[in-house]
Amino acid sequence: MPSNISPLSLETNLISRRLTDRNDFSAVHDLSGGYSKLMSLINVLNKGTGPKSINTERYEKSFIVNDYVIAMVGSAPAVSGNTVIVSLADPAYNNFREWDLVTGANTEIQGIVVSSAPGSVTLEAAPGGTTVAQLAAEFVANTYIKVYGSAHPLRNSTGRKPLYIFPDVDYNYTQVVRESYFASRRDKVKTRVAYDGDMWSAGQQKEAVDRLLKNMEHMALIGRRGQSTVNGELVNQAGGIEWAIKERPIGQGVYYGQPTLPSLGTFERFLADVDDRRVRKGPKFLAMGKGALSHIQNTFTSGFVESAGKLNTFGGEDVSGLNIMQYMVAGMEYYFMELPLLNDPFYFPEATTAPGAIYRRKQYNIYCLDLDPIPVRGGSGSAPAIEKIYWGDSEYYECFVAGIDSSPSSGISDDRIVELSAMRTATDVDNSSYHVLTDCAHDMIGQFSGMFELTA
């Protein structure tokens, strides 16, 4: 596979690639297929609050994923007179309370808790017509029993055994990301390929920054949270969007992985499963590759209503350049956005064996993202759906280390050198270098989002 990246010196590269000055070139066409839609979207989400600075080893979040009383049934129930004893799959679960009203998959079958213990719930039929036989038939192994309310004595009722809600705590790491370039005095050779009217060597600082930002976009999408020792040094990796949806220990999202292209039914079920995670406030983003967008538009968008063409503003910011399309699907509003990152044939060249697929495998990825701010429970305000964080005083650190090549003494005669009027530099080495560093993460709770991908 061809590559435009090389660790060799500028002079060696320019000579070996035969780009030394001849007669005709004044610009290089950018063949890297620049893409930054995902980072642009994340920046919009963080516009109000800005990136958050931290100074702790891990960035921890507390949040409530589930505050329902619900448990899986572990075995067949036992009938004793007018009561049904339900054994739970978790022998330690003890959140059911006397007078709780419970139901299962058939919500017309209802019971009332007369007593409970760890791993066990004893029921009677609730007022309304349910029979003991119906209770025994409803709460069998691998079904669910859940509280939907309570009914207490009409006279002389007393208070209840309390339940306390405690948030779950999960974390992410920030990771150190760096880029550099070095330029020797002899690297500054005249080239036939110009960079903004200057020699090609003059553009390497910008190229280093572009490379860093492209890598950050990759990591924001596919990074997996972890910490390990590499070459004797501690290294962090931040979890990105795919990790948040598929792997985050607390607050995972909806994941669909299958070896075939989605049917209309599968696609709408995927959207509905994500949508059901919380009461909707606003539209969801569907970020996808070219293959998924083509499949949706050519196969089953006849059931969609394209509501308003291209979206020009989001979160009060201009997003016209992101080419975001608005659709209505089964009464739900979505923003469709193609992610060029997924279409990159040099970074994601892997083919798919899915029947009928004409694009590469990663181009069929779909990310259904709920980008509404997440309310802060027990506090005030809200947090961005995808939060930019960084360690330290600044999101970026950069420096130019000047060598002796940056201190020319043009016009100074031999006898004046002894006057010690030379410029100050950082090193006596005959080259200068540029360095940029960020210690950052793009932290997302996947609870309200989803991902579809081909597995073959």
N, C-alpha and C positions, 0 to 999 in steps of 0.2 A: 504494500500500500504506500503510495507516495506521501511524503511528509515535508513540511516546510520548517520543522524545528531541528536545530542542531546545537550541540554544545561547543562546536569549534569556534575559533576566534572569528571576529568580523572579517578580518582580512582573508583568512582561509576560505570562509564561506563565499565571499564576493568573487574571489578568484576561481574557486572550484565550480561555482555555478555560472561562470562566464558572464557575470553582470558588470564587469569593468567597462568603463566608458568607451562607446564606439560612435554611435551617431544619431539614434532616433528616439529612445525612450525618455519620457518626462514624468511618468507616473506608473505605479503598479496597480493593476486592478485587484481589489480585495477579494481573494478567493476563499477566505475562511468562512464565508457564509454567516457573518456576524448576527448574533441573536442575544437578546436581553429582555425578552418579554416578561419572563418570570420575575426577574429582579425588579423590573419596572413596576410590576403589579405589587410586589412586596413593599417597595418604597412608597407607593400610594397608600397602602394599608397603614404604614407607620408615619404618615405625614403629620397627623395631629399630635402624636406623642413623641415622635422621633425615636431613633435607636436608643435602647436602654443600656446604660453603663452598669456593670457589676464588678465586684472585687472579691468574689467567693470562688472556691474551687469548682463548684457545680451550681448551675442555675436551677433552683427548685421552684416548682409551682404547686399550689394546693388547689384542688378543685373537687367538686362533687359530681360523680358520674351517675350514681343511681341511689335514690332515696326511697325506693319501693320496698315493701315487705313481700318477697316472692322467693320460692324455693322449688327445687326439683324433687319429685317424689322418688324414693329409692326402691320401693318394693310394693307388692300388692297390699292393700289396706286390710285391717282386721275389723270385723263387725262384732260389737258387743252390745246387745240390747238395742237401744235406740241411738247408739253412738258409733262413729266410724273412727278408727285410730289410723292415722296416716303417718308412715315412716318416711323421713326425709333422706335424700342422698347424702347430705352433709350432716353427720351425727352431732355436730356442735352448733348448728343453726338454732337460735332460740329467740327470734324476733316476733313470733306470733303471740298474741295476748288474748286473754279472756274477753269475750264480747266482740272480737273481730268478725266481720263478715268476709267470707272467702269465696272464691270461685275458681274455675279452671278454663280450659279452652271453650267449653260450652257455658257461656255466661248465664244461661237460664238455670243451671244447676248451681245452687248456692247453699253454703253451710255457715254455721256460727260456731266459733271456738268456745268450748266449755273448759278446756284446760290445755296447757302446753308444757313441754319440757325440751331440753336440748335434743334435737333430732326427731321430735315427735309432736304431732298436733292431734288432739281429740275433738271431733266435730259432732254436732247435731244438725239436723236439717234446719235451715233458716226459715223464718216465716215467709210464706209466699207460694208454697206448693211443692217444694223439692222433697223427695223421699229418701230414706236411708239407703235403699237399693241403688238409687241414682248416684248418691254420693260415693258409694263403694265402687260403682262402675266408672265414675269419672276420674278418681284420683288413683290411677294405676302407675306402675313404674315408668319413669322417663317422661311423665307429664309434669305440669307445673300447677302449684297451688299458690294463690296470690290474694292479698287483702285488697278489698275495694271500698271498705267503710267499716262502720261499727254500729251495733244496736244494743242499748243498755236497758236495764230494768226501768220501768216507768216510775217506780217509787224507790226511794232510799238508795239510789245508785251512788257509787263511790268512785274516787279517782282511779286512774289506771297505772299499771307498771310503766315507768317512763322508757322511752327510746331516745337515745342521744345520737345526733348526726355528727360525724367527724369527717373532715375532708381527707381524700387521698392525696399523697404527696408524690410527685414524680419529678424528674430532673432531666436536664440536658447539659452537655458540655459546650464550652467554646473551644475552638481549635485555632492553632496558629497557622496562618497561611502566608507564604512569602513569595516574592518574585524579585529578580535582580537582573542587571545587565552590567557588563564590564566592557570598556572601550579603551584600547591602547592608543597611544599617539599614532602609531603606524597603521591602525585600523581606519583612520580617517582618510581613506584614499578616495580619489575622484571616481565617481561611478556614473555609468550611463543611465542608471535608474535613480531618479531623484525622489526625495521625500519632502513634499511641500517646498520645493525649490531649493532644498539643501541636499547634501550628500546623504546616502542611505543610512549611514551610521547615526545621523542626527535623529532618526525616528525611533531608535530602539527603546527609549524611555517610554514613549507612548505604547509601543508594542508590548512591553513588559506589563504595563498597567492593564491593557486590554486582555492579556493572557490571564492575569490574576482574576479579573472580573468574570471571564468566561468560566474559569475553574470554580468560582464561587457559585455561579448558576448551576453547574453540575452538582456541587455538594449540597446546595439548597434542595435539590430534587432527590438525589439518590444516596446521600450520606447516611451511614448507619452508626448510631450512638455506640461509643466504646472508648476504652482507655487501656493502653498496654505499654510495655517497655520495648522499644525498638533501638537496636545498637546501644543499649545501656541507657537510653533517654526516655523519659515519660512522654507519651504522645496521646493527645485526645483527638477524637473525631466526633463532630456534632451530628445528631440525627436530623434528617431532612424530611421532606413531605412523604415520600414513600414509606420510610421507617415509621413515621407518626401514624399513618393509616394502617399499615400491615403488622407492625411489630411493637409499638409502644406498649409497655406492660399495663399501663392504665390509660383509658381513654382511646382505645383503638377505634378505627373507623370501619366502614363497610368495604370488604375486599371481594372482588369477583375475579377469579382466574380460571380460564377455560381454554381448550385447544381449538375452538372454532370461533368464527366471527359471531358477534351477538345478533340474535334475532330481535325483532321489534319488541316481543314480549320480554325477553331477557333484559334488553336495554331499559325499558320502562320499569321493570321490577327493580333493577339496579338504582335508578333514579328515585323510585318510591322508597326503597329501603334507606337511602341516605336522607331523603326528605323527612321520613318518619322519626328521625333521631331527635328533633326538637321542633317546637312550633315555629313555623317560618316567619321571618321578619322581612327578608328581601330576597332577590334572585340569587341563584347559585351560579358559580362559574364552572363551565365545562371546558377544561384545558385539555387539548388532545393533539395527536399527530395527524399528519395529512391523510393517512390511511383510514383512521377512525372517522374523520370529518367527511371524507369521500363516501365511506360506507353508509354513514347516517344520511347524508344528503341524497345519495343515489338510490338507497334501498327503501327507507321508510320515513322520509321527512314529509311525505304527502299527508301524514296525520298531524303535522306540526303547523303552527301559525307563525310566520315570521312577522314580528310585531312592529319593529321600528327601524329596520335596517341596521346601520352601524352605530355602535355606542360611542359617543364623543367625550363624555365626562363620566367619571366614577369617583366617589368620595370627594367631590369638589375639585378633582384634578383632570387635566386634559389627557385623555387616553386615545385620541383619534388615531394616532400612529400604531396602536396595537391591533387595529382591525378586529374589533369585538362585535360579533353578530348577536342579535337578540332573537330568541325563539320562545314560543309557548308550547309546552309539552304536557298533555293531560291536565290542563288548567294551571300548570306551574311554569313560572318564568325562569329562563336560563340565559346566561351569556355564554356563547360559544367562542372560544379563542384557540387558534392554532398555535402550538408551541414549536418554533423552528428548531429548538434543541433536539426534539424527538425525531426530526427529519434529517439530521446530519448523517450523510452516508459514510463519512470518514470516522465518526465516533460511534455510531450505532449501525454497523454494516450487517448485523445478523439478520438472516432471512427467517421467514416463518413457513411452516408446512400446513397452515390452516387452509382448508379447502376454500377456493375462491379468492384468497388473499393475493393481491398484486403488488402490495407495498411491503416494506421491511417490517420486522416484528415489532420494534419499538414504536413505529408509526401508528400502531393500533391502540396504544395506551390512552386511557381516558381518566382524567382526575376530576371528580365532582367535588368542588371546593365550596364550603360555606364560609364566606369571607365577612359575614357580619361580626362586629366586635362581640367579644365574650363578656357578659356582665360579671362584675366582681361581687360575689356573694359574701355578705357580711362586711362589705366595704362600700366604696362609692366608685362611680365611673365604670370603665370597661377596658379590656385589653385587646390589642389587635389579634385577629385570627392567626396570623403568622407574624411572630414578633421578632424584630431584629434586636439582637443583643451583642454586646462586645465587652471584653475585659479591659479595664484600665481607664485612662483619662481621655482616650481618643479612639474613634472607630478605625482610623488608619494612622500609621506612622510611616514616614518616608524620609529619606535623606540622600544627598548627593555627596559622595566621598571624593573630594578633589585630589588628584595626584599631581605629580610634577608636570604632566602633560597639559594641565589646566593653568599653568603659570609660565606662559611664554615671555621671553624678554626681548621681543623684537626691537631692534634699533639700539640695543645696549652694546656698547663697544667693550672690547676685552678689558680695557683699563678701568671701566666703570663698574664691572661686576663686583670688584672688591669693595664697593661702597655699601654692600649689604642692603640693597633696596628691593630685594626679591619679594614677590607676593607670598603670603602664607598659604600653605596647603595642609591637607590632613595626612598625607603620606608622601614618601619620596619615590614610590613606585611609579613607573612610567605608564600608568593608566588611571582612569577615573571610573567610578561605578555609581550606579543608582540602585536603591533598595526600597522596597515597599513591604509593609507587614500589616496584617490585621489579625486580631484574636477574636473571632466572631462566631455566631450561630444564627440560624433562622429557625426559631422554635415554634412548633405547631402542635396543637392538640387535635388528634385525628377524629375525635368522637363524632363530629357532625359532618364529616366528609367521607369520600369513598374513592376507590380506585378499581378500574377494570384493566386487565392485561391478558394478552395471549400467552399461554404456557407452552406452546409448541410452534 
